[in-house]
Each structure stands twice: as structure tokens, then as C-alpha cells.
């Protein structure tokens, strides 16, 4: 083909106008494909077509001739190529009647693609990823620069630099798929082209630069597309939109959308809308910097002096920001501030620099599917959150399905559905999550721990309470991975057959049946509430119904040690009183630790020992604890009872089966200092208890806190405490207040004398620098040092204490020169 013919064809193409942009097509085999959006974009641009059967075949390869056509379309030279159809080309394997002669002519003349050294073009060869990126970059103007480097390395490097391969696994010598080609071209069409910026005497370019500003040129421009920039304030995301148009804040009137054009997630963003020569938007490009799209939380409605709503205060990046607009995008609609419930909504704020421009808020309601009835296309929810419904007829709405279900028919029991419905426009968004975690529900604090993992809990979550602690459960999670419901999958462990009665009670069920219950103290030290069967045998008497609570209290008393049996449901069917509390008032226990006996009965590992405490003077039941045989025997060496310990022994042959002691003072640990590292609730035995995590000298230990009067509110994280242990449980604890702190003046470390174990603390006025007071304090090997200045709490050594650190100091006795430091906490450096 002569250069003259080519020049005429190109000139004619320019006169006739650039390539028209077609409507976006929908293909049966690209729904939910990873390149679906890119395929729609290129189909809308007319760059890629589907097949007659309505498919696109995104995983099939594409030939060199087919891709040459794509690039000719991208350069806006379609008409020129069609004029050259049938004109011979200088390749031995391309006949004049080949369908692609015009496209091969234009692509080679524009130096987009070259033939092989043997004079062939390889039109039917599958194009490789390296060849695709090479042709794209040449179309973008980079050929004169990159052709000087090694192929394909220079091209692949530049492609990565421009992020042309973003989200696509490029295997340079492998055949490129049609779907990936769509992705690569879609990534390139809005990239600025490289253009000549300086020329030599011969008229050839000597220097190139990236086009920008008024000189910006892209492949979209080459295809005859124009762009409009502005803030997207109306799109198919809004329920009021019929899906055919968008509006920009800075443009006049609505702009029609090419079918299939995707705007998802761009509401309130600064966008660039690309318009074809028919005035239709075929591509919406997000030009908002990622840093300008931020999550926020509601603080309060902002009012003027007359108490009128003038905006809303949000917390964004830990700072309060005032949004002074009167309308927000709430639940896929426009809402006045006074009508939008932002307190519990998921909020996104779009900024222009430091100025908040638009607020998008969504407040989903959640429900757990019990049944999805196909007859009425209605969901019945087993449980649901605040504002939710017991049933929801899906057939009443045009639903957008997101997540684990693509339609109503896909719903399953225990699916978590988060939805927003609009009765006016009969539209809805359903986000379906099918994510259940099974395992032990072991801890409950600010988070819930299931199967060893901590989870956040949504407001109104069901089953996330102490009643399910310690059981195997199924935790149902929402789209954010937070627990909405916990369902118990294991029955309560059957209590042991020996226990101390703590209390009795009665309640009525939904059918007005009376259920008698006993609260028991078990041999493992835990507590349990156990139902009584409809008939119970006491002692050797026949089983009989319990008439009322007074009749039950006539049979049992607080402090009774009982043995019992249960039925298959765990309800008590028979009770025998091993020893009543009144029987131990005047009995004496003769303990011989040398022979390991109590009342001459051998104490073994099977001996069960209870210590029942009484109210002083009244000898009425107060509480109970389990003590080990070793603890029991050690009481003989304590000068506590004048040689006599009141109690009772139930013999088991020659062994002590059950020992009940009264008011035995067991050996508590020495007073220990530590720092609260956290707290949570968990099941200890069969009872739910609070546990304190305490950091002592570098080690963190979880201790149950079961003593009377324990209040978790007294023990915030980083609180310094003293505590005593009995059988590895906290028997007493106290939260301490610093003896020396920075209440008025900053308490700072002035000097550390390692050799003499002396530390100097100065109270300094930061404004004047004057030292108001100073303390010379001693430390020893038991002094504890903590650092809470960083993001984590840590134990230190004296050698790690630095001068000028701001500290809180806890001393033995009163704060004075020569006092011994028990704990020193670094608050800041």
C-alpha cells in the first residue's frame, strides 16, 4: 500500500469525524466476572464486541489482528481503516481480502504494531500480554522512548509505573485473555499521552513530555469523547433515580447514561464524566484523591443562635469537623439533617482539601434469616436488630442484592441480612453475609471472644451475654465481621453430685408453671443454678411435688452440703443432706498434719473440703469456699483456733470423704502490687465470673475476682492495684491513687542512682521551669516499673528509667524523703 493512499484515508477519516461511541452491551457470561466493569466500558466505547449468541467469552484469547482493530478504534481511526479494507499490506501472510487489512495498515503505519523479521504479521497468532502492553504504550506515545530499550523489559517496566496492569496478573509471554485485554485497555484510556514538546532542525521531535492542562490528550480524546468534571450529586445509587441519568453539582441539567455505565460508590465524589458524541455519559471516572474520602462518626447536630439546624458535627480522624450543608445522602436518598438518623449510621465524608463537601450515611437494619418463603417471597427473621421487622416481603421491592445471595432464592437459614428499604420508591438494598464462627464463647468484655478470636459486637446483638459464656456456640457475623447473634450449640455441663446450697427460688414459665431452682456451690469452686424436677425425693422419702417455696426451705437451708441426682434434662430428682449447717456449730475437728488425718480419718486426694463462713456473732450462713486437703491440714500449724477448729467429717471407710470446716482462715498470698492490663467475663467452672488481667514484673496473669464487694468499675485499664490471692483467685483487691503525680506540677525523674538504689523526683512548673519540690526515694528488688506512655503497656527495669520522664509514684507509707517506692509509672517522655 502506498503512503499516498494511506494519507488520503487518514485525511478522509478526519473530515468524516472521529469514531462514534456505541452503547454499552450486557453479556450473559460476564456477570460478576472480575473484568465485568472494564468489559462494559470498552463495549460502550465500541472497542470490543461480543458474539452473536450474547456472550463475550472473557477467558478466551484474542488474536493480533483482533487487537490491532481495538487499538485503531482507540486512536479514533476506525473510518480510515474501513477505507483501506482490501488494500494489500506488505506482509506475506495477510491476503488482500483478509478482513483486517485496513486495521493492520493503520496500526502499522502509526507504529503501534510491527511485523516479524521474516516478513509475516501473524494475524491469527494469539496476542501475548507483553505485546498488548507494547501496543497500548505506543498508542499512548511512548514508542519513540521505549523502543530504545530492551524489549519487552522497557515496556513492562513503564506499564507497571503507569499502573496499566493494576489488578491484572501479567504473564508476559502468555496469551492474553479477552477479559484481561479489556482491563488493560480500560486502565489506559484516561492516561495522559506522551507528546512532543521540542523539535530539531529537521522537524523531528527531540523531546517529549506528558500532556496536561489545556494540552491534555488521552485515548478518550482520540475517540471523540469529551469530559465534564464536577461533584456527583445524583446517580443510580439514589432510590429516586431511575437508573438512566446522573447530575453534577457544577453542571446544568441531567446527563443521560449509556446503558450499563457504572457509578457505584461515587455519590458525593468529584468525578470526570466522559461523554460520547451523542451527549451520553459512557464512563464516570473518580478523580477524588483517596485521602479526601474519610470515615466519620456522628457527634451532634449544629445549631445557630435561634436553635435552627445549620449542619452537623462529625468526628473525622479523631477531630471534630463541622459540615454546614442542610442535606446529606442518607440511606440512598436525599435527607434534611433533621430527618436523618446519623447517630448509628455508617458515615463517609468527602473533602475538598480541608472543607467537607458531602456526607453519605447508611444505616442498615439487620436480621437473621429463619425462613425464606418462596410462596410469598417473604423473609421471616429469627432475630433482628433495632428498627427491624419480624417479617419482610421482598416481592414488594426492586432489590439490589450484595454479598452471599444474588436473589431471594439464594437465601439460607442463619444468613445475616443487612438491609435498607424505601417504601416510597419501592427499592431496597440487601447485603447478605454467610459467615458463622463456631467454637467456645470464652470471654466477654468490650469484645466477645469466640474460638480464640475477639469480635466487635453490634448494638442490640442477641445471645451475647454471660448466659452463653463457657459454651460451644455459633456466632453469626455481619458484613463488617461483627457479631449480631450467638446461638448455643452445647448443653450446660451436668453439675457434680455434691454441692453446698447457696440459695433457693421459684419462677413461672410462659404457661404459668412454677419452676423451683437451687443455686449451688460446686466442688470445683464454681456456682450453678439448677432446676428441680416436678417431683423430688428428699432423703429416703418418696418423690413428691414441691408445694411452694416455704415447703422447699423447710427441706433445705443455706449452707447445707447435699448430694443429688439429675435426670436427662439436668433437673434434680433426689437430694440427700449430708450435713446441715446447724449440725456443725459445736463439733470439733482434730487435725493431725503429721499423719494427714482429720478426726483420725485419712485425708486423700479424693477428700472434698468446704470452708463455710458465718456472719460474726450470729453464726448464720455467709459464704463457702473449696479448700484443698493440703490447705486443710496446714491449718494445724496455724495458731488461729486455740487448737480447735469447728466442723464436721463425713467418713468414707477409713478416709475423710467430706470435711466441712467453719470459719477456717485459709492462707492468702502476701499483698501484691500490679497493674490492670484488662478485664473480661468468662465461665469459670459453670459460673460466669469477672477476671482481671494483671501485669506484674513483666508477666500477665488472668485472675478470677470472686470476693464479695468486687466492682469492675473500680479497675480500669492501667489502674495500679494491690491484691491477695487464695487458691489462685483474688480474695481482695484495692485500686490505688498515686502518692506523687502531676496533678498541679509535673512530676519528673531528675536522677537515677543505680548503685545506691535511689531515685530523685522533682515537681516542676513547666511554665517557669522552677522546681517546686523534690523527693529522694529508695527502690529495692521488689519495686515495679511500668511504661504507659506508648501504645502498649510494658514493664521496665530501673536501668530503663530515663531522666525527665513524667511519672506517677506509689510509695510505702507516706510520700517523704527516704520512702520506699513500690510502683513507678511513666506517663510520658
C-alpha positions in Angstrom: 0.0 0.0 0.0 1.4 3.4 -0.9 1.9 6.2 1.6 -0.3 8.4 -0.6 -3.3 6.0 -0.3 -2.8 5.9 3.5 -2.6 9.7 3.7 -5.8 10.1 1.8 -7.5 7.6 4.0 -6.4 9.3 7.2 -7.4 12.8 5.9 -10.8 11.5 4.9 -11.3 9.9 8.4 -10.5 13.3 10.0 -13.1 15.0 7.7 -15.8 12.5 8.4 -15.2 12.8 12.2 -13.8 10.6 14.9 -15.1 7.2 15.8 -18.6 7.2 17.3 -19.1 5.7 20.7 -21.6 2.9 20.9 -24.0 1.9 23.7 -22.7 -0.4 26.4 -23.6 -4.0 26.0 -24.6 -6.6 28.5 -23.2 -10.1 28.1 -24.6 -13.3 29.6 -21.2 -14.6 30.7 -19.7 -11.5 32.2 -22.0 -11.0 35.2 -19.8 -11.0 38.4 -16.7 -11.6 36.3 -13.7 -9.7 37.7 -13.4 -7.7 34.5 -17.2 -7.0 34.1 -16.9 -3.2 34.6 -14.0 -2.9 32.1 -15.8 -5.0 29.6 -18.9 -2.8 29.8 -16.7 0.3 29.4 -15.0 -1.0 26.3 -18.2 -2.4 24.8 -19.7 1.1 25.4 -16.8 2.6 23.6 -17.2 0.1 20.7 -13.7 -1.2 21.2 -14.7 -4.8 22.0 -17.7 -6.6 20.8 -19.4 -9.8 21.9 -20.6 -12.8 19.9 -24.0 -13.4 18.2 -25.1 -15.7 21.0 -24.9 -12.9 23.5 -21.6 -14.0 25.1 -18.3 -12.2 25.4 -16.1 -15.2 26.3 -13.8 -13.2 28.6 -11.4 -16.1 29.2 -10.8 -16.8 25.5 -7.6 -15.5 23.9 -7.6 -12.6 21.3 -5.6 -12.6 18.1 -3.0 -10.0 16.9 -5.4 -8.9 14.1 -8.3 -8.5 16.6 -6.2 -6.4 18.9 -4.9 -4.3 16.1 -8.6 -3.4 15.4 -9.0 -2.5 19.1 -6.1 -0.1 19.0 -7.2 1.5 15.7 -10.6 2.2 17.3 -8.9 3.6 20.4 -7.0 6.0 18.2 -10.2 7.2 16.6 -9.1 5.9 13.2 -11.9 3.4 12.5 -13.2 5.2 9.4 -9.7 5.4 8.0 -9.2 1.6 8.5 -12.5 0.9 6.8 -11.5 2.9 3.8 -8.3 0.8 3.4 -10.2 -2.5 3.6 -9.0 -4.8 0.8 -5.9 -2.7 0.1 -2.8 -5.0 0.1 -0.4 -4.8 3.0 3.3 -5.7 3.0 3.0 -9.0 5.0 3.3 -12.3 3.2 0.7 -14.0 5.4 -2.0 -11.3 5.0 -4.1 -11.6 1.8 -5.7 -8.5 0.3 -9.1 -9.9 1.1 -8.3 -10.5 4.8 -10.9 -8.9 7.0 -8.3 -6.9 9.0 -6.2 -5.4 6.2 -7.4 -1.9 7.0 -6.7 -2.2 10.7 -3.3 -3.8 10.1 -2.5 -0.9 7.7 -3.4 1.8 10.1 -1.8 0.1 13.2 1.5 -0.5 11.4 1.6 3.0 9.8 1.0 4.5 13.2 3.9 2.3 14.5 1.6 0.7 17.0 2.4 -2.8 15.9 5.2 -4.3 13.8 5.6 -7.5 11.8 8.1 -10.3 12.4 11.6 -10.3 10.9 10.5 -12.9 8.4 8.1 -10.5 6.8 4.9 -12.0 8.4 2.4 -10.4 10.6 0.8 -13.4 12.3 -2.8 -12.2 12.2 -4.1 -15.4 13.7 -1.5 -15.7 16.4 -2.8 -15.1 20.0 -1.5 -11.8 21.2 0.6 -12.0 24.4 0.4 -9.8 27.4 3.8 -8.2 26.5 2.5 -7.4 23.0 -0.7 -5.9 24.3 1.1 -3.6 26.7 3.6 -2.7 24.0 0.8 -1.7 21.6 -1.0 0.3 24.3 2.1 2.2 25.3 2.9 3.0 21.7 -0.7 4.3 21.3 0.0 6.5 24.3 3.0 8.0 22.6 5.8 6.1 24.4 7.1 4.2 21.4 10.0 6.6 20.4 11.4 6.4 24.0 10.8 2.8 24.9 11.9 1.4 21.6 15.4 2.4 22.5 15.4 0.0 25.5 15.3 -3.8 25.6 12.0 -5.4 24.6 9.8 -6.3 26.4 11.5 -5.2 29.7 11.3 -1.5 28.9 7.6 -1.7 28.1 6.7 -3.9 31.0 8.5 -1.6 33.4 6.7 1.5 32.1 3.4 -0.3 32.2 3.9 -1.1 35.9 5.0 2.5 36.5 1.7 3.8 34.9 -0.3 1.1 36.7 -1.7 -0.2 33.5 -1.6 -3.7 34.9 -3.4 -2.7 38.1 -5.4 -5.7 39.4 -4.2 -7.9 36.5 -1.7 -10.8 36.7 0.5 -10.2 33.6 2.5 -13.2 32.3 4.5 -11.6 29.6 4.7 -14.4 27.1 1.3 -16.0 27.8 -1.7 -15.4 25.5 -3.8 -12.5 26.9 -7.5 -13.2 27.6 -10.3 -11.0 26.2 -11.2 -10.1 29.8 -7.7 -9.0 30.7 -7.3 -7.1 27.5 -10.4 -5.2 28.4 -8.9 -4.5 31.9 -5.6 -3.3 30.4 -7.1 -1.0 27.9 -9.7 0.4 30.4 -6.7 1.2 32.7 -5.1 3.1 29.8 -7.8 5.1 28.1 -7.7 8.0 30.6 -3.9 8.1 31.0 -2.3 11.3 29.6 -0.5 10.7 26.4 3.2 11.5 25.8 3.5 14.3 23.2 6.5 16.1 21.5 7.5 19.3 23.2 10.6 20.2 21.2 11.8 19.6 17.6 15.1 19.6 15.8 16.0 21.5 12.6 14.8 18.5 10.6 11.4 18.8 12.1 11.7 15.6 14.1 10.8 15.6 17.8 13.8 15.8 20.1 12.0 15.9 23.5 8.7 14.5 24.8 6.5 15.4 27.8 3.3 14.2 29.4 0.3 16.1 28.2 -1.6 18.1 30.8 -3.8 21.1 31.4 -5.2 22.6 28.3 -2.9 20.3 26.2 -4.1 17.1 27.9 -4.6 14.3 25.4 -5.9 10.8 26.1 -7.2 7.9 24.1 -10.6 9.0 25.2 -10.0 12.3 23.4 -8.8 10.4 20.4 -12.1 8.6 20.3 -14.0 11.9 20.2 -15.1 11.7 23.8 -15.4 14.9 26.0 -15.2 15.1 29.7 -17.0 17.2 32.3 -15.7 17.5 35.9 -17.9 18.0 38.9 -19.3 16.7 42.2 -21.7 13.8 41.6 -25.0 14.7 43.4 -27.4 12.3 41.6 -26.8 8.8 40.3 -28.5 5.4 40.1 -27.3 4.8 43.6 -30.2 7.0 44.8 -33.5 5.3 45.1 -35.2 8.3 43.5 -33.0 7.9 40.3 -34.5 5.7 37.5 -31.0 4.5 36.6 -30.7 6.4 33.3 -29.0 9.7 34.3 -26.6 11.5 36.6 -26.2 15.1 37.8 -23.1 17.0 38.6 -23.2 19.9 41.1 -21.3 22.2 38.7 -23.2 21.3 35.5 -26.7 22.3 34.3 -29.3 19.6 33.8 -29.2 15.8 33.9 -26.8 13.8 31.8 -28.0 10.6 30.2 -26.1 7.4 30.9 -25.1 4.8 28.4 -26.8 1.5 29.5 -24.5 -0.4 31.9 -22.4 2.6 32.9 -21.3 2.0 36.5 -21.3 4.8 39.1 -21.3 2.6 42.2 -19.7 4.2 45.3 -19.1 7.6 43.6 -22.0 9.6 45.1 -20.7 12.8 46.6 -17.3 12.3 44.9 -15.5 14.7 42.5 -15.8 12.8 39.2 -15.0 13.2 35.5 -17.9 12.2 33.3 -16.9 11.1 29.8 -19.5 12.0 27.2 -19.8 10.5 23.7 -20.7 12.4 20.5 -24.3 11.7 21.2 -24.1 13.5 24.6 -24.3 10.4 26.7 -22.1 9.5 29.6 -20.3 6.2 28.9 -17.7 6.3 31.7 -17.6 8.0 35.1 -14.0 8.4 36.4 -13.4 9.0 40.1 -10.9 11.9 40.4 -11.3 12.4 44.2 -7.9 11.7 46.0 -8.2 8.7 48.3 -7.1 10.9 51.2 -10.1 13.2 50.7 -12.6 10.3 51.3 -12.7 9.7 55.1 -14.9 7.8 57.5 -16.7 9.7 60.2 -18.9 9.3 63.3 -21.8 11.5 64.4 -21.2 13.9 67.3 -24.2 16.3 67.2 -26.5 18.5 65.1 -25.0 22.0 64.8 -27.5 24.8 65.5 -27.4 28.6 65.2 -28.3 31.1 67.9 -32.0 30.5 67.1 -31.7 26.8 67.6 -32.1 26.1 63.9 -30.3 23.2 62.3 -27.4 24.6 60.3 -25.2 21.5 59.9 -23.8 18.5 61.7 -20.6 18.0 63.7 -18.7 14.8 62.8 -15.6 13.2 64.2 -13.2 12.5 61.4 -9.6 11.3 62.1 -10.2 12.0 65.8 -11.1 15.6 65.1 -14.4 17.4 65.2 -15.4 18.7 61.8 -18.5 20.9 61.0 -20.4 20.1 57.9 -22.6 23.1 57.2 -24.8 21.7 54.5 -28.5 21.2 55.1 -28.9 17.9 53.2 -27.0 14.6 53.4 -27.2 11.5 51.3 -28.9 9.2 53.8 -30.0 5.6 53.1 -29.7 6.1 49.3 -31.7 9.3 49.3 -31.5 13.0 49.9 -32.4 13.8 53.5 -32.6 17.0 55.6 -30.3 16.9 58.6 -33.3 16.9 61.0 -34.8 13.7 59.4 -31.6 11.7 59.0 -30.7 9.5 62.0 -26.9 9.8 61.8 -26.1 8.6 65.3 -25.8 4.9 64.4 -25.1 5.3 60.7 -22.0 4.4 58.7 -20.7 7.8 57.5 -18.4 8.7 54.8 -17.3 12.4 54.3 -15.8 13.7 51.0 -13.5 16.6 51.4 -12.1 19.3 49.0 -8.9 19.9 50.8 -9.9 20.7 54.4 -13.5 21.5 53.5 -16.1 18.8 53.9 -18.3 18.8 50.8 -20.7 15.9 51.0 -21.8 13.4 53.7 -23.0 9.9 52.7 -24.7 8.0 55.5 -26.2 4.5 55.5 -28.0 2.9 58.5 -28.6 -0.8 57.8 -31.1 -2.8 59.8 -30.1 -6.4 60.4 -32.0 -9.6 60.7 -31.1 -13.3 60.9 -33.0 -15.4 58.4 -35.2 -18.2 59.9 -37.3 -19.0 56.8 -37.4 -17.6 53.3 -40.8 -18.5 52.0 -40.9 -18.8 48.2 -44.7 -18.8 48.0 -44.9 -15.2 49.2 -41.3 -14.2 48.6 -41.2 -13.2 52.3 -38.4 -13.5 54.9 -39.1 -14.4 58.5 -36.3 -13.3 60.8 -35.3 -15.4 63.8 -33.9 -12.3 65.4 -33.5 -8.8 64.3 -31.8 -5.6 65.4 -33.1 -2.1 66.4 -35.7 -0.9 63.9 -36.0 -4.3 62.3 -39.1 -6.4 61.4 -40.1 -9.9 62.2 -41.0 -10.4 58.5 -40.2 -8.6 55.3 -41.9 -9.2 52.0 -39.2 -9.0 49.4 -41.6 -9.1 46.4 -42.7 -5.5 47.3 -39.3 -4.1 46.4 -36.9 -3.8 43.5 -33.9 -5.2 45.4 -30.2 -4.8 44.8 -28.5 -8.0 46.1 -25.0 -7.7 47.5 -22.8 -10.5 49.1 -23.6 -14.1 49.6 -27.0 -14.1 47.8 -27.8 -12.9 44.3 -31.5 -13.4 44.7 -34.3 -14.2 47.1 -33.9 -17.9 46.1 -30.3 -18.0 47.3 -31.2 -17.1 50.9 -30.5 -19.7 53.6 -31.3 -20.1 57.3 -28.9 -18.2 59.6 -27.9 -15.7 56.8 -27.3 -12.3 58.2 -29.2 -9.8 56.1 -28.5 -6.1 56.5 -31.0 -4.0 54.5 -32.2 -0.6 53.7 -35.7 -0.3 52.2 -37.6 2.6 50.7 -41.4 2.3 50.7 -41.9 5.4 48.5 -39.7 4.3 45.6 -40.2 0.5 46.3 -36.5 -0.1 46.2 -34.1 -1.8 48.6 -30.5 -2.9 49.1 -29.9 -6.3 50.8 -26.4 -7.1 51.9 -26.2 -10.9 52.8 -23.4 -12.3 54.9 -23.0 -16.1 55.3 -20.2 -16.1 57.9 -20.6 -18.2 61.0 -17.9 -19.0 63.5 -18.2 -22.0 65.8 -16.3 -22.6 69.0 -16.2 -21.8 72.7 -17.6 -18.4 73.8 -14.8 -17.9 76.3 -14.6 -14.1 77.2 -16.9 -11.1 77.2 -15.5 -7.6 77.8 -15.6 -4.8 75.2 -15.3 -7.6 72.7 -16.6 -11.1 72.6 -14.1 -14.0 72.3 -15.3 -17.0 70.2 -13.0 -19.8 69.2 -10.0 -17.8 70.5 -10.7 -14.7 68.3 -12.0 -11.3 69.6 -15.0 -9.8 67.7 -16.8 -6.5 68.0 -20.5 -6.7 68.9 -23.3 -4.7 67.2 -25.8 -2.7 69.2 -28.8 -5.0 70.0 -26.9 -8.2 69.4 -28.7 -11.3 70.6 -27.2 -14.0 72.8 -24.1 -12.1 73.6 -24.4 -12.3 77.4 -23.0 -14.2 80.4 -25.6 -16.9 80.0 -23.8 -18.3 77.0 -20.2 -17.9 78.4 -18.3 -21.2 78.5 -20.4 -23.0 76.0 -19.8 -24.0 72.4 -21.7 -21.5 70.3 -22.3 -20.4 66.7 -21.5 -16.7 66.3 -23.2 -15.1 63.2 -21.2 -12.2 61.8 -22.4 -9.2 59.6 -20.7 -7.7 56.6 -18.1 -5.9 58.8 -17.2 -9.1 60.7 -19.1 -8.1 63.9 -21.3 -10.4 65.9 -25.0 -9.9 65.6 -26.1 -13.2 67.3 -24.7 -16.0 69.3 -26.5 -19.4 69.4 -25.6 -22.1 71.9 -24.9 -25.5 70.4 -23.9 -27.4 73.5 -25.9 -28.2 76.6 -24.8 -27.0 80.0 -22.4 -29.4 81.7 -24.2 -31.5 84.3 -23.2 -30.3 87.8 -21.3 -32.6 90.1 -23.3 -34.7 92.5 -22.0 -32.9 95.7 -22.6 -29.2 96.5 -23.4 -26.6 99.1 -26.8 -24.9 98.9 -26.4 -21.1 98.4 -30.0 -20.1 97.8 -33.4 -21.2 96.5 -36.1 -19.6 94.4 -39.1 -20.1 92.1 -40.1 -18.6 88.8 -43.0 -19.1 86.4 -42.7 -20.0 82.8 -44.8 -18.8 79.8 -47.5 -21.3 80.8 -47.7 -20.3 84.4 -45.9 -23.4 85.6 -43.8 -22.9 88.7 -40.1 -23.8 88.3 -38.2 -24.3 91.6 -34.4 -23.7 91.4 -31.4 -24.1 93.6 -28.2 -22.1 93.4 -25.3 -24.4 94.3 -21.6 -24.1 95.1 -19.9 -27.0 93.4 -16.8 -28.9 94.3 -14.7 -27.2 91.6 -15.4 -23.8 93.2 -17.9 -22.7 90.6 -21.6 -21.8 91.1 -24.6 -23.1 89.2 -28.4 -22.6 89.1 -30.1 -26.0 88.7 -33.8 -26.7 88.1 -35.7 -29.1 90.4 -37.8 -31.8 88.7 -41.6 -31.7 89.0 -41.2 -34.3 91.8 -38.1 -34.6 94.1 -37.2 -37.2 96.6 -35.6 -35.8 99.8 -33.6 -38.3 101.8 -35.2 -41.7 101.9 -38.7 -40.3 101.3 -40.6 -40.9 98.0 -40.5 -38.3 95.3 -43.2 -35.7 95.7 -44.2 -32.3 94.2 -43.0 -29.2 96.0 -46.0 -27.2 97.0 -44.3 -23.8 97.5 -41.0 -22.1 98.3 -41.6 -22.2 102.0 -42.0 -26.0 101.8 -38.7 -26.2 99.9 -36.9 -24.1 102.6 -38.3 -26.4 105.2 -36.3 -29.2 103.5 -33.1 -27.3 102.8 -31.2 -24.4 104.3 -28.4 -22.2 103.0 -25.1 -23.9 103.8 -26.4 -27.4 103.6 -24.0 -29.8 102.0 -26.0 -32.1 99.7 -25.6 -35.0 97.3 -28.1 -35.1 94.4 -29.1 -36.9 91.2 -30.4 -35.4 88.0 -32.5 -36.7 85.1 -31.6 -36.5 81.4 -32.6 -32.8 81.3 -30.3 -31.9 84.1 -33.1 -31.3 86.6 -32.6 -32.6 90.2 -34.7 -35.6 91.1 -33.3 -36.5 94.5 -31.5 -34.8 97.3 -29.7 -36.1 100.4 -28.5 -33.8 103.1 -25.0 -35.0 104.1 -24.7 -32.4 106.8 -26.8 -29.4 107.8 -25.2 -26.2 108.8 -26.8 -26.3 112.3 -25.0 -29.6 113.0 -21.5 -28.1 112.8 -21.9 -25.4 115.4 -20.3 -27.4 118.3 -18.4 -30.2 116.6 -14.5 -30.1 116.8 -12.1 -31.2 114.1 -8.9 -32.8 115.4 -6.3 -32.2 112.6 -3.0 -34.1 112.6 -0.9 -32.9 109.7 1.9 -35.4 110.5 -0.4 -38.4 109.9 -2.6 -36.4 107.4 -5.8 -37.1 109.3 -8.9 -35.2 110.4 -10.7 -36.9 113.4 -8.4 -39.9 112.7 -9.7 -40.3 109.2 -7.2 -40.2 106.4 -7.2 -37.2 104.1 -6.6 -38.2 100.5 -6.7 -36.6 97.1 -10.4 -37.6 96.9 -11.3 -35.8 100.1 -13.6 -32.9 99.4 -13.3 -29.9 101.9 -15.6 -27.0 102.2 -15.0 -24.0 104.4 -18.3 -22.4 105.4 -18.1 -18.9 106.7 -20.6 -17.3 109.1 -21.8 -13.9 110.0 -19.9 -12.8 113.1 -21.8 -13.3 116.3 -25.0 -14.7 114.6 -23.4 -17.9 113.2 -25.7 -17.7 110.2 -24.6 -18.7 106.8 -22.5 -16.2 104.9 -20.5 -18.0 102.2 -18.5 -21.0 101.2 -15.2 -21.9 99.5 -13.5 -25.1 98.5 -10.1 -25.7 100.2 -7.6 -28.4 99.3 -6.7 -31.2 101.5 -3.2 -29.7 101.8 -4.7 -26.4 102.9 -6.9 -28.1 105.4 -4.0 -30.0 107.0 -1.9 -26.8 107.1 -4.4 -25.2 109.5 -3.0 -27.3 112.3 0.3 -25.4 112.1 -1.5 -22.0 112.4 -2.2 -20.6 115.9 -5.7 -19.5 114.9 -8.2 -21.6 116.7 -6.7 -22.3 120.1 -6.2 -25.9 118.9 -9.9 -26.3 118.0 -11.4 -25.9 114.6 -15.2 -26.3 114.4 -16.6 -28.5 111.7 -17.8 -31.9 110.6 -16.3 -35.0 108.9 -18.4 -37.5 106.8 -16.4 -40.7 106.8 -15.8 -42.8 103.7 -14.5 -46.0 105.3 -11.2 -45.1 106.9 -10.9 -42.0 104.8 -12.3 -38.5 105.2 -14.9 -38.2 102.4 -16.3 -34.8 103.1 -14.8 -32.3 105.6 -16.8 -29.2 106.4 -14.9 -26.6 108.4 -16.4 -23.4 109.9 -14.6 -20.1 109.6 -11.2 -21.5 108.7 -8.8 -18.7 107.9 -7.1 -20.1 104.8 -3.7 -19.0 103.8 -4.0 -16.0 101.5 -1.0 -14.8 99.5 1.0 -11.8 100.6 -0.1 -8.4 99.4 1.0 -8.0 95.8 1.3 -4.8 93.6 0.4 -4.9 89.9 -1.2 -3.0 87.0 -4.6 -3.8 85.5 -4.0 -4.9 81.9 -7.6 -5.6 81.0 -10.7 -7.4 82.2 -13.3 -9.7 80.8 -16.1 -12.1 81.8 -15.7 -15.8 81.3 -17.1 -19.1 82.6 -15.1 -20.4 85.5 -16.4 -23.9 86.1 -20.1 -23.5 85.5 -20.3 -19.9 86.7 -19.6 -16.6 85.0 -17.0 -14.6 86.7 -15.1 -11.4 86.1 -11.4 -11.9 85.5 -8.7 -9.2 85.9 -5.6 -9.3 83.7 -2.8 -8.1 85.9 0.7 -7.2 84.8 3.3 -8.0 87.5 7.0 -7.8 86.8 6.7 -8.5 83.0 4.1 -11.3 83.4 0.4 -11.0 82.6 -1.9 -13.4 84.6 -5.7 -13.7 84.5 -7.2 -14.0 88.0 -10.9 -14.6 88.8 -12.2 -11.9 91.2 -15.0 -13.5 93.2 -14.8 -11.8 96.5 -17.8 -10.1 98.0 -18.0 -6.4 97.0 -15.9 -6.7 93.9 -16.9 -3.9 91.4 -15.4 -4.0 87.9 -15.9 -0.2 87.6 -13.1 0.3 90.1 -10.5 -1.4 88.0 -9.9 0.5 84.7 -7.0 -0.4 82.5 -3.7 0.9 83.8 -5.0 1.2 87.3 -2.3 0.3 89.9 -3.7 -2.3 92.4 -2.8 -4.3 95.5 -4.4 -7.7 95.7 -4.2 -11.0 97.7 -4.8 -14.5 96.3 -6.5 -17.6 97.7 -6.2 -20.7 95.6 -5.2 -18.5 92.6 -8.3 -16.3 92.9 -8.3 -12.7 94.0 -9.6 -12.7 97.6 -9.2 -8.9 98.0 -8.1 -6.0 95.8 -7.8 -2.3 96.0 -7.3 0.4 93.4 -4.6 2.8 94.4 -4.2 6.6 93.9 -0.7 7.9 93.1 1.2 9.3 96.1 3.2 11.6 93.8 1.6 12.7 90.5 1.3 15.6 88.1 -1.9 17.0 89.4 -0.6 20.6 89.7 3.1 20.4 88.8 4.8 17.9 86.5 6.4 15.0 88.5 9.6 14.2 86.6 12.5 11.9 87.1 15.5 14.2 87.9 18.1 11.5 88.7 18.6 7.7 89.0 21.3 6.3 91.2 21.6 2.7 90.2 24.4 1.9 92.7 22.6 3.0 95.8 19.0 2.3 94.6 18.0 6.0 94.9 15.7 7.9 92.6 15.0 11.7 92.7 11.6 13.0 91.7 11.1 16.7 91.1 7.8 18.6 90.9 8.4 21.2 88.2 6.4 24.1 86.9 6.5 23.7 83.2 5.7 27.3 82.5 8.5 28.7 84.6 10.9 25.7 84.9 11.1 26.2 88.6 11.3 23.1 90.9 8.6 23.4 93.5 9.5 20.3 95.5 11.8 17.2 95.3 11.7 13.7 96.8 14.6 11.4 97.3 13.2 7.9 97.3 14.6 4.4 97.7 13.9 1.4 95.4 14.5 -2.2 96.0 14.3 -5.6 94.1 10.5 -5.6 94.5 9.9 -2.2 93.1 7.8 -2.3 89.9 8.3 0.0 86.9 5.7 0.4 84.2 5.6 2.4 80.9 2.1 3.5 79.7 3.4 6.4 77.5 3.4 4.3 74.3 0.6 2.5 72.5 1.1 -0.6 74.7 1.7 -1.1 78.4 5.0 -2.6 79.4 7.2 -3.5 82.4 10.6 -1.9 82.7 13.7 -2.2 84.8 15.3 0.6 86.8 18.1 0.8 84.2 15.4 1.8 81.6 14.1 4.7 83.5 15.2 8.0 81.8 15.6 11.4 83.1 12.7 13.9 82.5 10.2 11.2 82.2 6.8 12.3 83.6 5.8 9.7 86.3 3.2 8.7 88.9 4.8 7.2 92.1 3.3 4.9 94.6 5.2 4.6 97.9 5.1 2.5 101.0 3.6 4.7 103.8 3.5 8.5 103.2 5.4 10.3 100.4 8.5 11.8 102.1 12.3 11.7 101.6 13.5 8.1 102.2 10.2 6.4 101.4 10.3 3.1 99.5 8.9 3.2 96.0 6.5 0.3 95.4 5.5 1.3 91.9 6.7 3.9 89.4 4.6 4.5 86.2 6.0 6.5 83.3 3.1 8.6 81.8 5.1 10.4 79.1 8.6 11.2 78.0 
